[in-house]
Amino acid sequence: MKWEVVIGLETHAQLSTASKIFSGASTAFGTAPNTQASAVDVALPGVLPVLNKGAVERAIRFGIAVGGTINRRSVFARKNYFYPDLPKGYQISQYEVPVVQGGTLAIVSPARGEIEIRLTRAHLEEDAGKSLHEDFHGMTGIDLNRAGTPLLEIVSEPDMRSAEEAVTYARALHSLVRWIDICDGNMQEGSFRFDANVSVRRMGEPKLGTRSEIKNLNSFRFLQQAIEFEVRRQIELIEDGGSVEQETRLFDPERGETRSMRSKEDAQDYRYFPDPDLPPLVIDEAWIERVRNALPELPEAKRQRFISDYKLSASDATSLTAAPALALHYEATTRAGVDPKLAANWILGEFSAALNRDEIDAPAAPVSGEKLGALLRRIEDGTVSGKIAKEVFDAMWAGENNGDPDAIIAAKGLRQISDAGAIERIVDDVLAANAATVAEFRSGKEKALNALVGKVMAASKGKANPAQVNAAQRRRLSVP
């Protein structure tokens, strides 16, 4: 507790345009090396960049979603550095005047509750190519297919105070860019990746510590592991009398540690200057309003509506709005007239577990929200118990009887036994056959009562109404 952790994230979101930011080359993933690198991408002499309107529109969409300022006039700059996968010797980016400034993203911190993470900026830039080290003996190959792919770099303020908060923010941002359809969020393909700026300072110290930047983290798990290791490294270094150097580090997931890559450059090292081949980007009010009017209900607004209208917890509402399709499925389920909390429990429980098991997303689910709602109505009206409903759900997921819950219940004979006389006969039979357990209960062993309930449910093949079983058993045993 002597130390405070300070974290800011720089997130690179690959924009979902069909072509690159300054050329007409395709952005499709997975093609053979250097088959999607145009003359502009490889910087042949005499070529000129032309800005992709779709990339700008996606940046505007993001700026509106986070409540940032859309600069009506922004400037592209050349960021100069030499690296083999950057043929021009510079990257076209934005420096002094980005397309989006400010904004916030609300998260539920595991330790601090609901907080807002401030955003510094979001700017447009082109991606570099990729160096390939594995396939060549003693050499490095360069694939320029990715060169020129449009990126939105989203920079946060250093507002996060733990690895858990950083991951929570990263997940919220990942959800948002997919929600507003500007990035597919595919981390395995590099469409969404993080650089984490990490420092520590003694509690109460106003001055920020020296930071290290951990580059190119492409999973939430690696993000958390890298930050936790880096925090330990910095604290141990300072407590042993050393000092933290400003540097760029890489995370080695096999060893679970960060290692030094190079000393950290400052802005002056890149010698930024306005790109003479690109005029200033001018965005008028009409364009912004068109984008605003086309946006769907944003996840934070939907989350707050779920809390107020459906009386859900903040945690449930956050989970249900993690992806647009999941939220749509939930609302379709509630439209069947079922209890919103019951619907949330099933969407976040059985339904999400089935999605994860089959490695699919909600739009591909074989059970629609309407059909799930129909099943939950059968729980509420006593047709099936919650336990039997899970068996029905599995059959619906497998496509039995066209996924119709009523047809499955009828075909399998799963209707719940609610006839009081029938239940009492089963209870009497179980009590008579389990005299020893009854005696244990009467001698004060409360757990024996649960054992008897279980035997009644087993005898009815799970079809007896649990509430009626409890009531009948208590009457027979004279339990108040």
C-alpha positions as CSV (number, residue, x, y, z in Angstrom):
1,M,0.0,0.0,0.0
2,K,3.1,2.3,0.0
3,W,2.9,2.6,-3.8
4,E,0.4,3.9,-6.2
5,V,0.2,2.5,-9.8
6,V,-0.4,4.9,-12.6
7,I,-1.4,3.6,-16.0
8,G,-2.4,5.1,-19.4
9,L,-3.2,3.2,-22.5
10,E,-2.6,3.9,-26.2
11,T,-4.9,1.7,-28.2
12,H,-4.6,1.1,-32.0
13,A,-7.9,0.2,-33.5
14,Q,-7.7,-0.9,-37.1
15,L,-10.6,0.8,-38.9
16,S,-13.1,-1.4,-40.8
17,T,-12.6,0.2,-44.3
18,A,-12.3,-2.0,-47.3
19,S,-9.3,0.0,-48.6
20,K,-6.3,1.6,-47.0
21,I,-6.1,5.1,-45.6
22,F,-4.2,6.7,-48.4
23,S,-4.5,4.2,-51.3
24,G,-7.0,2.0,-52.9
25,A,-5.2,-1.3,-51.9
26,S,-7.3,-3.9,-50.0
27,T,-7.1,-4.2,-46.2
28,A,-8.2,-7.9,-46.3
29,F,-6.3,-10.1,-43.8
30,G,-4.4,-13.3,-44.5
31,T,-3.3,-12.9,-48.1
32,A,0.1,-13.8,-49.4
33,P,2.9,-11.4,-48.4
34,N,3.2,-8.2,-50.5
35,T,0.2,-8.9,-52.7
36,Q,-1.8,-6.0,-51.3
37,A,0.9,-3.3,-51.3
38,S,0.3,-0.6,-53.9
39,A,2.8,1.9,-55.2
40,V,1.6,4.4,-52.6
41,D,2.1,1.9,-49.7
42,V,5.6,1.0,-50.7
43,A,6.5,4.7,-51.4
44,L,7.6,4.5,-55.0
45,P,8.8,7.9,-56.3
46,G,6.1,10.3,-57.6
47,V,3.1,8.8,-55.8
48,L,0.7,10.9,-53.8
49,P,-1.6,9.9,-50.9
50,V,-5.4,10.5,-51.1
51,L,-7.3,10.4,-47.8
52,N,-10.0,7.7,-47.3
53,K,-13.3,9.4,-46.5
54,G,-14.6,6.2,-44.7
55,A,-11.7,6.3,-42.2
56,V,-12.5,9.9,-41.4
57,E,-16.2,9.1,-40.9
58,R,-15.3,6.3,-38.5
59,A,-13.1,8.7,-36.5
60,I,-16.0,11.1,-36.3
61,R,-18.3,8.3,-35.1
62,F,-15.8,7.5,-32.3
63,G,-15.5,11.1,-31.2
64,I,-19.2,11.5,-30.9
65,A,-19.6,8.3,-29.0
66,V,-17.1,9.4,-26.3
67,G,-18.3,13.0,-26.1
68,G,-15.0,14.3,-27.5
69,T,-14.4,17.4,-29.6
70,I,-14.4,16.9,-33.3
71,N,-11.8,19.3,-34.6
72,R,-13.3,21.0,-37.7
73,R,-9.8,21.4,-39.1
74,S,-7.1,18.8,-38.3
75,V,-3.6,18.3,-39.8
76,F,-1.6,15.3,-41.0
77,A,2.0,15.2,-40.1
78,R,5.1,13.1,-41.0
79,K,6.5,11.1,-38.1
80,N,10.0,10.4,-39.1
81,Y,11.9,7.2,-38.1
82,F,13.7,4.5,-39.9
83,Y,12.6,0.9,-39.7
84,P,12.6,-1.8,-42.4
85,D,8.8,-2.2,-42.5
86,L,8.4,1.6,-43.2
87,P,9.7,2.2,-46.7
88,K,9.0,5.9,-46.7
89,G,11.2,6.5,-43.7
90,Y,8.2,8.3,-42.1
91,Q,4.6,7.4,-40.9
92,I,1.7,9.7,-41.8
93,S,0.0,10.5,-38.5
94,Q,-1.6,13.4,-36.7
95,Y,0.3,15.3,-34.1
96,E,-0.5,18.9,-33.0
97,V,-4.2,18.9,-34.2
98,P,-5.8,15.4,-34.1
99,V,-9.3,14.7,-35.5
100,V,-10.7,14.0,-32.0
101,Q,-9.7,15.7,-28.7
102,G,-10.9,14.8,-25.2
103,G,-13.9,12.6,-24.3
104,T,-14.5,10.1,-21.6
105,L,-15.2,6.4,-21.2
106,A,-17.2,5.2,-18.2
107,I,-16.1,1.9,-16.5
108,V,-17.0,0.0,-13.4
109,S,-13.7,-0.4,-11.5
110,P,-13.2,-3.6,-9.4
111,A,-11.9,-1.4,-6.6
112,R,-13.3,2.1,-7.1
113,G,-16.8,1.5,-8.5
114,E,-18.1,3.6,-11.4
115,I,-15.4,6.0,-12.7
116,E,-14.7,7.9,-15.9
117,I,-11.4,7.4,-17.8
118,R,-10.5,10.6,-19.6
119,L,-9.3,10.4,-23.2
120,T,-6.6,12.8,-24.4
121,R,-7.1,12.3,-28.1
122,A,-7.9,10.0,-31.0
123,H,-6.0,10.5,-34.2
124,L,-5.8,8.9,-37.6
125,E,-2.7,7.3,-38.9
126,E,-1.4,4.6,-41.2
127,D,0.0,1.3,-40.0
128,A,3.4,0.1,-40.9
129,G,4.3,-3.2,-42.5
130,K,5.3,-6.3,-40.6
131,S,8.7,-7.9,-40.1
132,L,8.7,-11.7,-40.3
133,H,11.5,-13.4,-38.3
134,E,10.4,-17.0,-38.0
135,D,10.4,-18.2,-41.6
136,F,13.9,-17.1,-42.6
137,H,17.3,-18.5,-41.4
138,G,19.4,-15.6,-40.3
139,M,17.3,-13.0,-42.2
140,T,14.1,-11.0,-41.7
141,G,11.3,-10.9,-44.3
142,I,9.2,-7.8,-44.8
143,D,5.5,-8.0,-45.6
144,L,4.0,-4.7,-46.6
145,N,0.4,-5.8,-46.9
146,R,-0.4,-4.0,-43.6
147,A,1.4,-0.8,-44.6
148,G,-1.1,1.9,-45.0
149,T,-4.0,0.2,-43.1
150,P,-6.0,2.9,-41.4
151,L,-5.7,3.1,-37.6
152,L,-7.4,5.2,-35.0
153,E,-4.9,5.7,-32.1
154,I,-6.9,6.3,-28.9
155,V,-4.8,7.8,-26.1
156,S,-6.1,7.8,-22.5
157,E,-5.0,10.0,-19.6
158,P,-3.0,8.2,-16.9
159,D,-6.3,7.6,-14.9
160,M,-6.0,3.9,-14.2
161,R,-4.7,2.6,-10.9
162,S,-4.4,-1.1,-11.3
163,A,-3.9,-3.8,-14.0
164,E,-7.6,-4.8,-13.4
165,E,-8.8,-1.3,-14.1
166,A,-6.7,-1.1,-17.3
167,V,-8.2,-4.4,-18.5
168,T,-11.7,-3.2,-17.6
169,Y,-11.1,0.0,-19.6
170,A,-9.6,-2.0,-22.5
171,R,-12.7,-4.3,-22.6
172,A,-15.0,-1.3,-22.5
173,L,-13.2,0.4,-25.4
174,H,-13.1,-2.9,-27.4
175,S,-16.9,-3.2,-26.9
176,L,-17.4,0.4,-28.0
177,V,-15.5,0.2,-31.3
178,R,-17.4,-2.9,-32.2
179,W,-20.7,-1.4,-31.1
180,I,-20.3,1.6,-33.4
181,D,-18.9,-0.6,-36.1
182,I,-15.6,1.1,-36.7
183,C,-13.3,-1.9,-35.9
184,D,-13.9,-5.6,-35.9
185,G,-11.8,-5.9,-32.7
186,N,-10.1,-9.1,-33.9
187,M,-7.1,-9.2,-31.5
188,Q,-5.6,-12.4,-33.1
189,E,-5.3,-10.6,-36.4
190,G,-3.9,-7.4,-34.8
191,S,-7.0,-5.3,-35.4
192,F,-7.0,-4.1,-31.8
193,R,-3.8,-3.8,-29.7
194,F,-2.4,-1.8,-26.8
195,D,0.7,0.0,-25.7
196,A,0.6,0.4,-21.9
197,N,2.4,3.3,-20.2
198,V,3.1,2.2,-16.6
199,S,4.7,4.1,-13.7
200,V,4.6,3.9,-9.9
201,R,4.9,6.6,-7.2
202,R,4.7,6.7,-3.4
203,M,1.3,7.2,-2.0
204,G,0.5,10.9,-1.7
205,E,3.3,11.9,-4.1
206,P,1.8,14.4,-6.6
207,K,4.6,14.0,-9.2
208,L,4.2,11.1,-11.7
209,G,7.0,8.5,-11.7
210,T,9.1,7.7,-14.7
211,R,7.1,5.6,-17.1
212,S,7.9,2.5,-19.2
213,E,5.9,1.8,-22.4
214,I,5.0,-1.8,-23.1
215,K,4.4,-2.2,-26.8
216,N,2.0,-4.3,-28.9
217,L,-0.1,-6.2,-26.4
218,N,-2.7,-8.1,-28.3
219,S,-4.8,-9.8,-25.6
220,F,-6.5,-8.7,-22.3
221,R,-4.6,-11.5,-20.5
222,F,-1.2,-10.3,-21.8
223,L,-2.2,-6.7,-20.9
224,Q,-2.9,-7.7,-17.3
225,Q,0.2,-9.9,-17.0
226,A,2.5,-7.3,-18.5
227,I,1.3,-4.5,-16.3
228,E,1.5,-6.6,-13.1
229,F,5.1,-7.7,-13.9
230,E,6.1,-4.2,-14.8
231,V,4.7,-2.8,-11.6
232,R,6.6,-5.4,-9.5
233,R,9.8,-4.7,-11.5
234,Q,9.6,-0.9,-10.9
235,I,8.8,-1.1,-7.2
236,E,11.6,-3.6,-6.6
237,L,14.1,-1.5,-8.6
238,I,13.3,1.7,-6.6
239,E,13.3,-0.1,-3.2
240,D,16.7,-1.6,-4.1
241,G,18.1,1.9,-4.6
242,G,17.8,2.1,-8.4
243,S,15.7,4.3,-10.7
244,V,13.3,3.6,-13.5
245,E,14.5,4.7,-16.9
246,Q,12.1,5.9,-19.6
247,E,12.1,3.2,-22.2
248,T,10.1,1.0,-24.5
249,R,9.7,-2.6,-23.4
250,L,8.3,-5.8,-24.9
251,F,6.3,-8.4,-23.1
252,D,7.4,-12.1,-23.4
253,P,4.3,-14.2,-22.7
254,E,6.2,-17.4,-22.4
255,R,8.3,-16.0,-19.5
256,G,5.6,-13.7,-18.2
257,E,8.0,-10.7,-18.1
258,T,8.8,-7.5,-19.9
259,R,12.3,-6.8,-21.3
260,S,13.9,-3.7,-22.6
261,M,13.5,-2.9,-26.4
262,R,14.9,0.6,-26.8
263,S,15.2,3.9,-25.0
264,K,11.8,5.8,-25.2
265,E,11.7,8.5,-27.9
266,D,10.2,11.8,-27.2
267,A,8.2,13.8,-29.7
268,Q,11.2,15.8,-30.8
269,D,13.0,12.6,-31.8
270,Y,10.4,12.0,-34.5
271,R,10.8,15.5,-36.1
272,Y,7.1,15.9,-36.8
273,F,6.1,18.4,-39.5
274,P,2.9,18.9,-41.6
275,D,2.8,16.5,-44.5
276,P,3.1,18.7,-47.6
277,D,1.2,16.2,-49.8
278,L,-2.0,16.3,-47.7
279,P,-4.1,19.4,-47.2
280,P,-5.7,20.0,-43.8
281,L,-8.7,17.8,-43.1
282,V,-11.9,19.9,-42.9
283,I,-15.0,18.5,-41.3
284,D,-18.2,20.6,-41.5
285,E,-21.2,20.6,-39.1
286,A,-23.5,18.8,-41.6
287,W,-21.1,15.9,-41.9
288,I,-21.0,15.5,-38.1
289,E,-24.7,15.7,-37.8
290,R,-25.2,13.0,-40.5
291,V,-22.9,10.7,-38.6
292,R,-24.5,11.5,-35.2
293,N,-28.0,10.7,-36.6
294,A,-26.8,7.4,-38.0
295,L,-25.4,6.1,-34.7
296,P,-27.2,3.4,-32.7
297,E,-28.0,3.8,-29.0
298,L,-24.6,3.8,-27.4
299,P,-23.6,1.2,-24.8
300,E,-23.4,3.6,-21.9
301,A,-26.9,4.9,-22.6
302,K,-28.2,1.4,-23.0
303,R,-26.5,0.3,-19.8
304,Q,-28.1,3.1,-17.8
305,R,-31.5,2.2,-19.4
306,F,-31.1,-1.4,-18.5
307,I,-30.4,-0.4,-14.9
308,S,-33.4,2.0,-14.7
309,D,-36.0,0.2,-16.8
310,Y,-35.2,-3.4,-15.9
311,K,-33.8,-2.8,-12.4
312,L,-30.6,-4.7,-13.2
313,S,-27.4,-4.4,-11.2
314,A,-24.6,-2.3,-12.7
315,S,-22.6,-5.5,-13.2
316,D,-25.3,-7.3,-15.1
317,A,-26.1,-4.3,-17.2
318,T,-22.4,-3.9,-18.1
319,S,-22.1,-7.5,-19.1
320,L,-25.2,-7.4,-21.2
321,T,-24.0,-4.4,-23.1
322,A,-20.5,-5.8,-23.8
323,A,-21.6,-6.6,-27.3
324,P,-24.5,-5.2,-29.4
325,A,-25.8,-8.6,-30.4
326,L,-25.9,-9.8,-26.8
327,A,-27.9,-6.7,-25.8
328,L,-30.3,-7.3,-28.7
329,H,-30.8,-10.9,-27.7
330,Y,-31.5,-9.8,-24.1
331,E,-34.1,-7.3,-25.2
332,A,-35.8,-9.8,-27.5
333,T,-36.0,-12.2,-24.6
334,T,-37.6,-9.7,-22.3
335,R,-40.2,-8.7,-25.0
336,A,-41.7,-12.2,-24.4
337,G,-43.0,-10.7,-21.1
338,V,-40.6,-12.6,-18.8
339,D,-39.0,-11.2,-15.6
340,P,-36.0,-9.0,-16.7
341,K,-33.7,-10.5,-14.0
342,L,-34.6,-14.1,-15.0
343,A,-33.8,-13.2,-18.6
344,A,-30.5,-11.6,-17.6
345,N,-29.5,-14.7,-15.6
346,W,-30.2,-17.0,-18.6
347,I,-28.5,-14.7,-21.2
348,L,-25.4,-14.4,-19.0
349,G,-25.5,-18.0,-17.8
350,E,-26.8,-20.8,-20.0
351,F,-26.9,-18.8,-23.3
352,S,-23.4,-17.3,-22.9
353,A,-21.9,-20.6,-21.8
354,A,-23.3,-22.2,-25.0
355,L,-21.9,-19.4,-27.1
356,N,-18.4,-19.9,-25.5
357,R,-18.6,-23.7,-25.8
358,D,-19.4,-23.5,-29.6
359,E,-17.1,-20.5,-30.1
360,I,-19.7,-18.4,-31.8
361,D,-21.2,-15.0,-31.3
362,A,-24.8,-14.2,-30.5
363,P,-26.0,-13.6,-34.1
364,A,-25.1,-17.2,-34.9
365,A,-26.9,-18.7,-31.9
366,P,-29.5,-21.4,-32.9
367,V,-31.8,-20.1,-30.1
368,S,-33.3,-16.7,-30.7
369,G,-34.3,-14.3,-28.0
370,E,-37.9,-14.9,-28.8
371,K,-37.6,-18.6,-28.3
372,L,-35.6,-18.2,-25.2
373,G,-38.3,-15.9,-23.8
374,A,-40.9,-18.6,-24.7
375,L,-38.9,-21.1,-22.6
376,L,-38.6,-18.8,-19.7
377,R,-42.3,-18.2,-19.7
378,R,-42.7,-22.0,-19.1
379,I,-40.5,-21.6,-15.9
380,E,-42.6,-18.7,-14.7
381,D,-46.0,-20.5,-15.3
382,G,-44.8,-23.7,-13.6
383,T,-44.8,-25.8,-16.7
384,V,-41.1,-26.8,-16.1
385,S,-38.7,-26.3,-13.3
386,G,-35.4,-24.3,-13.8
387,K,-33.5,-27.6,-13.9
388,I,-35.7,-29.2,-16.5
389,A,-35.6,-25.9,-18.5
390,K,-31.8,-26.4,-18.9
391,E,-32.6,-29.8,-20.5
392,V,-35.1,-28.1,-22.8
393,F,-32.6,-25.4,-23.7
394,D,-30.0,-27.9,-24.7
395,A,-32.6,-29.6,-27.0
396,M,-33.5,-26.2,-28.5
397,W,-29.8,-25.5,-29.1
398,A,-29.4,-28.8,-30.9
399,G,-32.4,-27.9,-33.2
400,E,-34.8,-30.5,-31.9
401,N,-38.5,-29.9,-32.9
402,N,-37.4,-26.8,-34.7
403,G,-36.3,-25.3,-31.4
404,D,-39.8,-24.9,-30.2
405,P,-39.8,-25.2,-26.3
406,D,-43.4,-26.3,-26.1
407,A,-42.9,-29.0,-28.7
408,I,-39.8,-30.3,-26.9
409,I,-41.5,-30.3,-23.5
410,A,-44.4,-32.3,-25.0
411,A,-42.2,-34.8,-27.0
412,K,-40.0,-35.5,-24.0
413,G,-42.7,-35.6,-21.4
414,L,-41.0,-32.9,-19.3
415,R,-44.1,-31.1,-18.0
416,Q,-43.7,-30.4,-14.3
417,I,-45.9,-32.4,-11.9
418,S,-47.9,-29.9,-10.0
419,D,-50.8,-32.1,-8.9
420,A,-50.8,-31.9,-5.1
421,G,-52.1,-35.4,-4.6
422,A,-49.5,-36.9,-7.0
423,I,-46.6,-35.1,-5.2
424,E,-47.8,-36.1,-1.8
425,R,-47.9,-39.8,-2.8
426,I,-44.3,-39.5,-4.0
427,V,-43.3,-37.8,-0.8
428,D,-45.0,-40.5,1.3
429,D,-43.2,-43.2,-0.6
430,V,-39.8,-41.5,-0.2
431,L,-40.3,-40.9,3.5
432,A,-41.4,-44.6,4.1
433,A,-38.4,-45.9,2.1
434,N,-35.9,-43.7,4.0
435,A,-36.8,-44.1,7.6
436,A,-33.1,-43.7,8.7
437,T,-32.8,-40.3,7.0
438,V,-36.1,-39.2,8.5
439,A,-34.8,-40.2,11.9
440,E,-31.6,-38.2,11.3
441,F,-33.6,-35.2,10.5
442,R,-35.8,-35.6,13.6
443,S,-32.6,-35.9,15.7
444,G,-31.6,-32.4,14.6
445,K,-29.6,-32.9,11.4
446,E,-31.0,-30.2,9.1
447,K,-29.0,-31.5,6.0
448,A,-31.1,-34.6,6.1
449,L,-34.1,-32.5,4.9
450,N,-32.3,-31.5,1.7
451,A,-31.4,-35.2,1.1
452,L,-35.0,-36.1,1.3
453,V,-36.0,-33.4,-1.1
454,G,-33.4,-34.6,-3.5
455,K,-34.8,-38.2,-3.3
456,V,-38.3,-36.9,-4.1
457,M,-37.0,-35.0,-7.1
458,A,-35.1,-38.1,-8.3
459,A,-38.2,-40.3,-7.8
460,S,-40.2,-37.8,-10.0
461,K,-37.3,-37.7,-12.6
462,G,-36.9,-34.0,-11.8
463,K,-40.5,-33.2,-12.8
464,A,-42.1,-32.5,-9.4
465,N,-42.7,-28.8,-8.6
466,P,-39.9,-28.1,-6.1
467,A,-41.9,-25.6,-4.1
468,Q,-44.8,-28.0,-3.7
469,V,-42.3,-30.8,-2.8
470,N,-40.9,-28.6,0.0
471,A,-44.3,-27.7,1.2
472,A,-45.6,-31.3,1.2
473,Q,-42.5,-32.6,2.9
474,R,-42.7,-30.0,5.6
475,R,-46.3,-30.9,6.3
476,R,-45.5,-34.6,6.6
477,L,-42.5,-33.9,8.9
478,S,-44.4,-31.2,10.8
479,V,-41.7,-28.6,10.0
480,P,-42.9,-25.0,10.4
